[in-house]
Amino acid sequence: MTAHNSERLTGKTIVVTGAAGGIGAAIVGRLEHAGAEVIALDRTSTAVPPVRGFDVTDAQQWRTLADRHARTIHGLVNCAGITRRARLHEVTAADMTDAYAVNVLAPLLAIQALSPLMPAGASIVNIGSIAALTAHYPVAYTTSKWAVRGLTHTAALALGERGIRVNIVHPGFIDTPMTASAPDAFRSASIGETALGRAGSTDEVAGTVEFLLCDDAAYITGSEITVDGGATSHGGVKSISDALRAATNTPSITKESV
């Protein structure tokens, strides 16, 4: 784990969804190391770290959590997410409903239930995706992540008067169990479009989330931060540039023709 300030979140209670694995588990570990008390939620409970079995799409479970906790919540990280990889003409209504329930409705329910317990200076971080910034082919996943951007900005506006900040982090290609299930061609093509030329780590995403939760980010709200190795900064031009470079290095093609 990258070295960082181990006291910056001391005394703060932070709820993290999707906490059992991947980016969520890395966030839990990072926040605990920074001194936070973490309430870790996931649809599957685990012993280490202690993660509560929780359905993020169930409004009643969120109300129960808020009622039982009934004390100050300083932070919320909406990390739970699912993907549906069907393309435009294959996607089903169920795909769309499932993706929106977990990726959009759940963060809304969490914010509605927990923001009343938050003081001024509290911070909410939604986990988006670079699919929320570009036209990725899995339509249910992509459109749901675009919707989370809208939720982030709306919540930042609504909660700003209470001093509560809301931001969104967009991971690029990160090594997680979810990305491990993708075809090899997807991995290689994704890394090929990344300026740094490698996949990211879950801790690199967790570090950005930790920053947004701490007082160092006290004047940041309604912001979108990419943790993608530069994948979205070039707008798809990298593959064109690489193709031109390859063509330029081919003896049969002159620089003038490129």
N, C-alpha and C positions, 0 to 999 in steps of 0.2 A: 504494500500500500504506500502511496506517495506520502511523504512527510507533510504534516500540516499542523495548524494550531489546535492543540488538544483541549482548549478551554473555551473556545469561542461560542459554544452553545450550552455551556453549563447552566443548569437551572431551567432549561426550556423543555417543554413537552411537545413532541412532534409526532403526528400520525403519518404513517407511510403505508400505502396500499401496494399490492403486487410485490409483497416483501419477501416471498419465499425463495426467489431465485433471480438470476440475471441482474439487471440494473437495480431492481428494487432491493435485493439482498445487499448489494454493494452500498447503496444509499444508507440502509440501516446500519451497517458496520461503520461507515464513515461518520454518521451522526452520533452514534454511541461513543466512538473514539473522541469526538469533539465535545463530549460531556452531556449530550442530550439524553433525556428519557424518551425512548421511542416506543410508540404503540404500533406494533407491526401487524398488518392485516393481509390476509391472502385467502383465496378460496380453499387452499389446502394448508392446514396447520402443520407446523414442523416443530421439532424439539429444540433444534439449535440452528439459528437463533430462535427464541420463543416467538412463534407467529400464531396469531389467533385465526382460526377458521372463520371466514367472513365472506358474505356475498355482497360485493360492492354495488350491485344493481338493486338491492332490496332496501327501499326507503325506511322500512320499519327497523331494520338492523342498524341503520345510521341513527335513527331517533333513539333507539335503545342505548347505543354506545354513548351518545351525547348525554342522555339522562343519567346513566350509570357513572359516567366520568364526572360530570357536573363540576368541573374545575377548569382552570385556565388551559387553553390549548394555544401554544405559541407558533405552531407551524403545521402545515399539511402538505404532503407530497402525493399527488395523484399519479401513481406509476403503473397501476394495473392496466393491462391492455391485451387485446387479442388481435390476430390478423386473419383475414380471409383473402386468399390469393386469386380468386376468380376474376377474370377480365370482364369487360363491359357486357359482352353478349352471353356470358355464362353465369354472371352473378345472379343470385336468387334473392327473393325478399327476405328469407331467413338469414342470409349472409349479411344483408344490410342491417337488419334488426339486431342481430347478435353483436356486430361491430359497434353500432351506435349505443347499445345498452351498456357495454363495458367501457368504451373509449370516450363517450360523451355524457351519457346520462349519469353514470357513476360519479364522475368528478363534480357534476352539478349537485347531486344528492349530498355528497361529502361537504361541499361548500355551504349548502343550505343548513345542514345539521350542525356543523362545527364552527362556522364563522361567528354565531352568537356567543361562543365561549372564548373568542379571541380578543385580546386587548390591542390597543394601538401599538404598532411596531411588529405585529404578527405578520407571517409571510406564508403565502400559498404558492406552491410550484407545481405546475402541470407538466407532464412529460408528453411532448408532441412527437415529431419525427420530421426528417427532411422530406417525407412524403406529404407533409403539410405545406410545403413550399414549392413543390414541383408536381408534374403530372405523372405520378407513378401508375403502373398498370393495374394493381389490385384496387378496384374501384371502391369497395366497401371500406377497406382500411384507409385509403387515401382521403376519401371524402369525410370520414369520421375525424381524422386528424386535422383536416382543414376546419372542421366545426369546433374542435377544441381551441383553436386559435381565437375564434369568435367568442367562445365562452370566457377565455382568459381576459380579453380586452373588456368585455362587458362587466365581468366581475371586478376587474381593476377599477373601472369607473364607479361601480356601485359601492364598493367597499373602501375606496380611497378616502372618503370623508370621515371614516372611522380610523384612518391611519393603518389600514391593513393592505399589504402589498400582494399583488398577484402577477406572476410571470410564467413564462413557458420556456422549456428547454427542448431543443430539437436534436436528438442524437442522429448521427449518420450511421454508417455500417459499424456496429459494435459487436464484438464477439460475445454472444449470449446463446442460451439454448434455443431461443426463437430463430435467430439467424443461422444457427447450426442446422436447422431443419430445412433451410432453403437449398435449392439446387446449387451445385458447384459453380455453374455458369453465372448464377446471380452473384455469388461471392466474388469471383474473379472480376466480373464486369463492374461491380460496385467499387472495389478497391482500385480498379483501373481509372475510375472517374474521381478518385480522391487525390487531392493535391499532395498530401503527405505520403501517399503510396502505401498505406497500411490500414488495417482495421483498427478501430478504437477499442479501449478497454472500458469495462463497466466503472472502474474507479475514476476514470477521466470524466465521465458523466456525473458521478457522485460528487466529485469535487466542485463542479459548477453548481450543483444543487445546494451543497453545503454553503457556498458563498452567498447564494440568494436568500438563504434562510437566516443568515447572521446579520448583525448590525452594520457590517461593512457595506451592505447593499441597501442601506436605509432609505435612499432616495431613488431606488430603481423599482418601478412598477409599470405594468403594461408592456413589458419588454419581451422580445423573443431572442434567445441566444442559441446559436447553432454550436454543437459539439460534433463536428463532422469532418475534421481534417481538411476543410476547404472544398468539400464536394459540391456545395451549393453556390459557392462564391463565383464560379466561372460560367454558370448558366448553361452547361453542356458543351462549352467550347473546348474543354480539355481533349476530348476524343478527336475533335477536328484538328486541333493543334498537333496532337500525336500523329494523326494520319498524314498531315502535311510534312512533319519532320521525317517520317518514314519514307514518304514519297521523295523528299528532297535528297535523301541519302541513297536513293535508287539510281544507279548509273544512267539508266535510259531516260530519266526525267531531269531536265535542267531546272535551275533555280528560277529562271525567267518564266517557265511554264507554270510554276507554282505561285 
